[in-house]
Amino acid sequence: MAHALRLGARGMGRTWPNPAVGCVLVRDGRVLGRGWTQPGGRPHAETMALAQAGDATGATAYVTLEPCAHHGHTPPCAEALIAARVARVVTALTDPDPRVSGRGHAMLRAAGIAVTEGVLADAARAANTGFLQRVLGGTPHVTLKLAVTLDGRIANAAGASRWITGPAARRQVHAQRATHDAVMVGIGTVLADDPDLTVRDLGMSNQPLRIVIDSHLRLPPDSRLVRTARAVPVWVCHAEGTPIPTGLQDKGLTLIPCATDPDGRINIYDALQRLASAGLTRVFCEGGGTLAASLIAGGHAAEIIAFSAGRVFGSNGTPAVGPLAGSPTLFAPEYQLSHVQVTGDDVLHIWHRRGGPY
């Protein structure tokens, strides 16, 4: 199962709206076939492993998520395992999708196949948190990335922010982008930095899509994002009723109207719900302090990846997180440290929200 989980991780950021599943087929102590969900969500891990095995009669299948039991773009994987005459199926998690949710296990048992559930369930839950969050919570799993000085600033008094961290940390950010379905920023970041938001220097053929939170559609037509929108998709979350500027028409952008808060800003919960409805499971946020505050205050930043650099900008620099508007005076979201690593001249620390739902 541990090997199946490692295989599943190969599809992270490439399989949405499907989960990144891994499968290993074993018989008489020998691995017959291995598979993981392919880009775009098809073929599924079980199908790939069975094709590699050829003859899987009497084998045990280790699968990180309950085999699907419904007809979608492909036949049910539970039926494929039955047809292959495997003797046993070991799974880590029950699929929470209402179309499956125990039906796959039931189909296997009805066919006389032994089923063992819950093996390495915690590890599988962590690996599939994006899929679980989308299905059970109606929003994607959001990872908030911060690159800050020792005093928690993301820009100096003049607004300059490149580069706070060194090359090793920036390369790590690209690796993190690659494991997510999408990279998200606010319009302030676009106007200040004109970012590209692609994964570079890692040999990636598949890129995460780019998302901009832009209430009033101020996205410049000559920005890097707009100029490259036909090559790598760009989704823009804007306020409902906002007129589409001529310069943004017919540029290949996907425009997503969203509800707004009383201050006219995008309601981040509504935006995340719409992104989940479109199939996104994992979103990597690299926005500025305003967007970071919205995500944290709303309880949507499930994970924070922070890089600390040995620089100090002082109190007139831009803070990493803006005011937590609408929160009680004593409100202080709690995160639990899960990883610390020296990355070049910087320090990476990863935090997870306490009491996460899954």
N, C-alpha and C positions, 0 to 999 in steps of 0.2 A: 504493500500500500504506500509506503514511503517513496518507493520508486515511481509509482503511478502519480503521486502528488508532484514529484519533480517533473514528470512528463507534462502534466497538466499546466504547470507554470510556464512552459514554452509558449503556450497560446495566450498568455496574459496580455490584454490590451488589443488583441486581434480577433477575438471570437464573438464580440457583442453582436446581437443581444443574447447570445447563448453563453453559458458558463464555460470556463476553461477546464475541461475534464481530461483526466489521464486514465489509461487502461493498460493492464499487463495480463497476458494469458500465460499460465504456467501448467505444465504437466510433467509428473515424475521428476520434479526438481529442475526442470529445464524451461527457460523462457521461450515460448513459441511465437509470441507476437506482442508488439507494443504499439500504442497509439495515443494521440492527443487531438483534441478538437482543432480543426484546421481554420485558417483565416476566413472570416465571414460566418463561422459557426458550422460549416459542413466541409467534409464528412465528420461525423462524430467520432470520438475516441474509440468506442467499441468497434465500429465499422472498420476503422483503420487497422486496429489490432487483429481482427478476424481475417482481414484480407492478407495481412502479413503472415499469419499463422498457417493459412491454407486449411489444414485439418485440425480442428480444435476439439474433437470428440474426447469427452472425459476430462477436459481441462478445467482449471479454476480461473475465473476472471476476477481480477482485483480492479474495481472501478471507484473513482473518487466521489461520484454522485450516482444516485439511483438511476438505472437505465430508463430512458424515456419510454412511455407507454402509449403515445398518441401519434397519429399520422400528421406530419407537418410537411416540410420540404423533402423529408426522407422518411422511410418506414421506421417503426419503433425499434429501438435498439434491444429492448427486451425480446421482441420476436426474433431478431437476428441471433441473439445468444441461444434462444431455444432451438432455432433451426440448425445452429452449429453443434448442438448436442453437448454443450458444456455440462459438467457435473455439478459445479458449485459456482456461486457468485458472491463475492465479498465486497461490500460497499462501505463508504465512510459516512455519507449523509443521505437522508431522504430528500428527494427533490421537492421544494415547497411549491413549485408551479402547480396550480389546481388541476392542470391537465394530466399530471403525473401523481404526485403526492401519495405514494404508497401503492399505486396501481402497477408500477413496474415490478416491484417486489412481489406483489400478489400474482401477477402473470407468471413469473418465474417459478414460484412455489406451486402454482396450479399445474405447471408442466412437469413437476417432479424434480425440479432443480433445488438443491440445498442453498439457502440464502443466509449469510451472516451479515449483520448490520452494525454500524457504529465503530468500525475500526479506524483509529486515528481521527476521530470525529472533530476534535478541537483544531487540529492542524488543517483539516479540510474546510472547517468553518472559516478559519482565518484566510485561507486561500480563495474562498468563494464569497468573501464578504460583499463584494460589489453586486454579484448576482442575487444574493440573499437580500441585500438592502433594496434593490430594485423591485423584487417580487413581493417582499413582505412589508417594506417601508414606503414604496412608491417614489423613492428618490435614488440617485446614484450614490455610491460611496465616494466621498470627497476627501482628497488628500490636499492639505494646504501646505505649500512650500514657502519658507521664509529664508532669505539670505540677509543676515543682519550684522551690524557692528557689535562690539562688546556692550555698548549701551543701548542696544535694541533699535537702531535706526536703519532705514533702508535707502536713505538719500541724505546728502549734506544740505547745508542751508541754501545753497544755490540750486538744489533739486537734482544734482548729479548723482547717478546711482551705478554707473559702470566703471570698473567692476569692483564690487565689495569683496567678493570671494575670488579665490584663485582658480587656475585651469582644472585642477583635479576635482574641485567641488562642482564646477560647471559641467564637467564630463559626467559626474554622478547624476546631476539633474537631467541630462539627456537620457541616461539609462532609466531614470524614474519615469520620464515622459513615455518611454517605450513600453512600459507595463500598464499604461492607462489607455482608455478608449479615446480620451479627449484632453486637451490642454485648454484651460480657461483663464482669461484675464478680464479686467475692467477696461473701459474706454480710456480712463486716465493713464493706464500703463501704455496703451497703444499710442496715445498722443505724445507721451513723454519719451518713449523708447523706440517706437516703430519696430516691434519685435517680429520675428519670423515664426517662432514657436514650433519649429520642426525638430526632429531628432537628427543630429548630424554626427558624422565621424564614427558611427557605430555599424555601418554597413546595412542600415535598415532599408528594406524595400517597401514596407508597409508603415505609413505614417499615421499618428493619431490625428483626428480632426481638431480644428481650432475653434474655440468659442469666445465671443466677445459679449460682455454685458454692457449694453449701450442704449440707455433709455431713449435718447433723442436722435439716434442714428447720426452721430457725429464722426463716424468712421471715415477717415480720409480716403477718397477714391484712389489716390496715388500711394497709399500705404502698402507695405510688403504683403500684408494679409490679403488685401483686395486684389493686388496684382497676381497673386499665386492661388486664388480661390478655386480656379478650375483644375489645378493640379493636386492640391490638398484641400479638402472641404473646409469651409468657414461658415459657422452658424452664428447668427447675431440675434441675441435676445434683446428686444426693444419694447418700449411701452406700447400698449394697444392704442391704435388710432394715430400713431405717428406717421406723417407722410413720408414716403420713400423718396429721398433725394434723387434727382436725375443721375447724378454721378455714381450711385450705387445700384442702379437698375441694370439688368442684363450683365452682371459681373460674375454670375455663378454662385452668389451668396445664398444661403438658406436663412430666411428671415423668420424669426419666431416671436410673434406678439405675446407679451406677458403682462400680467397685472402689476400694478404699481402700489407703493406705499403712499401714505399721505404727503410725504415730502417729494413725491414725484420719481423716486428711485425705483428700480425694478424690485419687485417682491421676490427675494431670492428663493423662497420656498416654492412659489409658483413656477419660477424658472426651472428649478431642479425637477419638479414634477413633470414638466413638459419634456425635459431632456430624458428622463427615465421612460416616459411614454414613447419616445422615439427610439428606445432600446439601449441607451447608454447605461453602463454599470459602474464604471470607474472614471472619475474626473480628477485631473491634476490641476489645482488652482495656483497660478503664479501672479495673481493680481496684487494690487497695492493695499494700503491700509484700510481703505473704505470697504472693499470687497472682503478682505480678511475679517473685518469686524462684523460684517453682515453674516458671514458663514459661522463664525464662532458664537455670536449672540443668539443665532437661531438654532444652535445645536447641530449644525450640519457638517462641521469640520470634524470628521471621525478620526483623522490622523493628521499630525503636524510633523513635517520634515523640515528641520531648521538647521541652517549652516551658520555658524558663528565665526566671524573673521576678527583678526587682531587689529581692529581699527576703532577709533572713537570719533564720532561726529558732533557730540554735544547736544544740549537740549533744543537748539534751534534747527536740528536735523529733523527729517520726517520719520515719525514713529512707524514701526512695522505694523501695528494694529491701531486703527482709529477708535473713536469712542464707541462703546458697546451700547448704541442707542436703543432705548426701549427696555433696557434691562434694569432690574432692581439695583439700588445703590450698592448693596453688598454682593451683587452677583459676581461670582468668580468661577468660570468654567474650570473644571479639574481634568488634567491629563496625566497619564501615568507613563513614566519613562520606560521605553522598551529596548532602546539600542543607542550606544554611543560609539563613535568611530572617528579617529583622526584621518582627515582627508586632505592630503597635501599640507598646507599651512593653516587649514581651517578645521573646525570640529563639527561633525554631523551628529545631531541627536534627534531621535524619532520618538514621538509621543502619541499615545492613543487615548481617546476620550474615555474616562472612567464610566463604567456602567453601560458600555456599548450594547446595542440590542441583540447582537448575534455572536 
